[in-house]
Amino acid sequence: MIVKRIYTAFLAAILVATLAPECQAQYTTAWMANTFGTNATRVGNTARSMWVAPEGVIYTASMWDENEGGVAMYQNGQHIGSLGAHGEFQGGAITGNATSIFAALQFNKTYGSGKVGRYDRTSRTSDLLIAVSATTTERRADVVTGLATSGSLLYASDFPGNRVRVFTTAGVWQRDISVPGPGALAVDGAGNIWIARKSAGAIVEFNPAGAPLNTIQMSAASRPSSLFFDAVKTHLMIGDEGPDMNIKIYNIASTPFPAGTFGIRAGYLDTTTGIKGQVGDKRFTRVTGIGKDSAGNLYVLNNPWGGTWDLGRDGGTDIHAYDGAGHLRWTLQSLNFEGNAAPDPATDGAYFYGGTSIYAGINGGTFVANTVDPIDYPGDPRIDINDHGRGEHFAQLATVGTKRILVAAGQNPDIFYFFHFNAANGYIAIPDATIPGTAFNTSARIRNGFCLDSKGDVWAGLDKTKTISHYPLLGFDASGKPNWGPAISKPTPGTVTPLTRIIYLPETDTMILAQGIVGSIDWTAIGSRVEVYHGWLAGNTTVPNPVINITSANPKSITAAGNYLFVGYVHTVPNIDAFNLTTGKLDNTLVDSSPNTVYPGNDVDSMYGLRSYLRSTGEYVVTKDNYNGSSIVVYRWTPKSTTVLATKTLVSPF
């Protein structure tokens, strides 16, 4: 991603004033990270399993969708509804037949875990609860890991029970098949059951009575994550989550044998047909769902990498539809939930970085890359199930020369994770360090603000120290890994304690400090006072000018660029206020200027959900986490009188 090639050497270095007519809107509203921008049409959050009906209706299951049912429905590239409640399903397994949908349910305090719900496809209502597993207390991991139907029978993988359970579709138990660590399921035309053993890289076959038949032993590194039986071709299609990141196809008319593959080998990690990390047609991430309709169209569900124990915050939804010849027809994508999008200074704000993904464009935009490599970096904290966070989907980004530094963190974090990029790894973010951690020589949590500034320096408000610690960037090693010097600490000004946010703008030597709520134990909240110090490193650490007074209720997230501070609110409105850093006055409020095409969500309930950047044209780009719509709202604002910035050298986005 960070090769030395310059794709645009210079922009014009001119000084102009742009005056917008009074009748002309000063900003535009758009969206990205979701195919559709309205609440009614948007693609649902983090689909982790899929079933396709013969007529081409797609059902996907999610652990959490803020604004609709957890099973979303699509047809012909459009959203057509949902069923169930938004937090009802586990997301890891779904199947159906002509009349019903069966889906694994998440832990519920009434009936626990290990249950499957049956839903009427016509009324979209629940009509049966089936107890599958004896494990009833699991709140995080998948318990029911596979589902399939055949005729009047329902098959369910009980992962902790090491068995596949056979029920009638009315929920009457028939028999159990003993299988260690069962996962995805498929049933062939003869009624034989195919069971993926993901960790063993194998698919085992049993006859309808439960007697073992064949075994497909894939490579030791393969991770079969989804199965589909193609009755027309008598093929078993196997989604491989291992290094190949593709679909393996086996002819199972007699003794199984390989009949081909679908998708580029190594998927998004391949370097022969694209840049490592780059997604696209047949450059799959983890294939978690495969299906076909009666017309022969193929549907592939990808679940981009990223997300820890909170399975509702995995990488997102990415559905590809292909015709019978394997040509891409359309995609449906939803790539953000409780995450942000940091404009990339190296591309003058053309590219945007989240904690695990890269985007470009607006009005849906383009999913450029998944920055997680689970093969080379299996310990990446963004996929570490034991990590204390709920998924590091919030990014801060700095470009220093041709080098990029990414910091990823959670919704309301007190620990931050550092990554770098280099040419050999393309778009993949390579894990480096954390703060707190040994690289910064501190074990104190970050409870009083954090900032990665545009020069790569780190500013941190370490818990209970009453100081602002500044870690200057010393440079990069040969691989592109950044190194920082020891902390230079200064006392937190008494007028802004308790401190809760830090923003430093090196271009103007401006420090912005936000006060928390005095007397509150909620260190993630912002109060009403923000102090602006011009000339902080020059020595002015005691005289703020101006002091910004936030009068709207519940400020939650702030960001700054150029001469503006942008403030977003929680539990109130989706508006973003723009305060002038010179005068301290409120100059504009960004709301939804195009309600028929862009849904702005309800609010910002994350500490770093807003990001901003001042482009060389004088345009401010402000992005907002829209967890309600599983998207990113993008505001583009040019103040009435603005200045086009001086010449800027741009760096290739890869």
C-alpha positions, 0 to 999 in steps of 0.5 A: 500500500505504501510503495514509493510511486507518486500518482499525483505529483503536485496540485496547483499552488494558488490562493483563491477565495471561494464565496458560496451564494447564500442560496447554495448549500455549504456542504453535501451529505453522502455515505460509504461502506454500505451499498445503500444509504437509506435506512429502508434499503441498506444492507444489514450488519455483519452477516455471518451465514447465509441460505438461498431459497430456490427463487433467489431470496437470500437470508443472512443471519447476524448477531446484531443489527441496530435497526432491523431484524437479525435475519436480513432478506435480499433478492436481485441485489435489493433489500426486501425485509427482515425477520426476528429481533435485532439481537435475537440470533447468534449469526453463525448458522442458518438454513431453510426450506419451502415454508420455514427458516431455521437459525441459531439463536444467541444467548437469552436469559430465559432459555440460555444458549444452544437453541435454534428458532424456526420462523415462518417464511410468509408471516416472518414470525417465530413458531418453534424453539428447538433445544440443540445443545446441552451447553446453555451458558455460552454468551460469546462463541457459537454453539450451534455451528451448522444447519441444513434441511432435507425433506422433513429433517433438520440437521444441527451441529452441536459444536461443544457436544461433538455431535450432529443432531437430527430432528424433524422440521417440527423439532422432534429428535431422531438421532445423533451422529458423533463427530468431533468439532462439527461445523457447516453442514450439507445434505446430498441428493441421497440424503447423506450428510456432509459435515465440515470439521473446520479445525481438522481441514476435513469434511466427513460423510454419513449415510441417512442412518448415521453410518460413516462413509467417505472423508474429504481430507483437505490440506492441514492449513485448510479451514472448511467454513461453509458447504453447499450441495449442488444437486444439478452437478452433484458437486459439493462446494466447500468455502475454505477460510484457510490460506487459499481463501477460495471455494473447493469443488468436489464431485461426489457422484461416487468416491469424492474427487476434486472437480475444480475451484471457484475464486482466486487462490489466496483470495484477497491475500493474492499478489499475482492478480492484485495487491495483498489485502485488495478485495474484489471479484473472486478475491474472497475473504472468509467464505462463510456462505454459499448458495444457488438458486433454481436459475443457476446463479451462485451467491457467495457470502464473505465475512471480512476479517476483523472483530473479536469476541463480539461477533456482531462487530466482525468485518461486515457483510459482503455478498457476491452474486454470479451468473451460471458462467461465473460472471459477477452480477452484483454485490451487496456490502455493509462494512461498518458497525461501530467503526469510523473512517479516517481520511487518508492525507496521502491521497488528499482524502480520497481513501478512508481507513477504518480499523480493519478496512479501507474505503474509497468514494461516496454514495456507497463507495468502494470496498478497497481492502481488508487490512487484516492478514490472519495467516501471517499475523494470527495474533493480530489483536483485531482478531484475537478472541481473548482481546479485552475489546469488542473489536478495534474498528476505530482508526486514526491515521498518519502519513509521514513521507511515504509511510503510514501509521494506523492506530486501531481501537474500540468504541470507548477504548483505554488501549490503542493498537499500532500498525504499519504498512510496507510494499511487501504486504500491500494493504495489510496492516502489520501489528507493532505495539500497544499503549499501554505497553512496552514500546511506550514504557507504561502500564497506565490505561489511556483515560484522559485522551489520545491523539496520533497527530499528522506528523506521527507523534503520539499524545496520551493522557495516562490514567491518574497521572494528571499529565499529557505525555508526548511521544515524538516519532523518531523514524522508521526501520527498514521494514516501515515500523515506526519508533517513538522516543520517551515521553515528554510530559507536561501537567494537564491545565487545571482549568480543563480537568478532568481531561477526556480528549486530546487533539494536537494539530502540528501544522499550526502548533494548536492543542485542543483539550476537552474537559470531562464531566466534573464529578462523574466517573464516566471518563468517556464523556465530554463536558461543555468546556474545550480549551484551544492553545495556540503555540503549545510546543512554542511554550503556551501551555497555560493560556487557552484562547479561545475557550469553546463552550458547547451548549448542546447536550451530551457531546461525545466525539470530537475531531479537528482539522484546519481551523475547525473543531467538529463535535458530535453528540450521543442520545440526542441528534445526529448533527455535527457542530463546527466551531471556529478555532480562532473565534471559538464561535459555532460557524455551522451545523452539519445535518442531513441535507439529503434525507431521501438518499442519506440516513444520518443515524441517531447519534455518535456513541463512540469516543472516536466516531468522528474523523476530519481532514482539510483537503488541499482544495479548502474542502473539509471532509468529516466522517461520522460513524453511523452504527444505526445504518451500518455505514459511514456518513460523509460530509463535505464542507467548504466554508463561505470564505476559504483558502486553497492550500499550497502545493501537496505531494500525494502518495499512492494508496498502495 
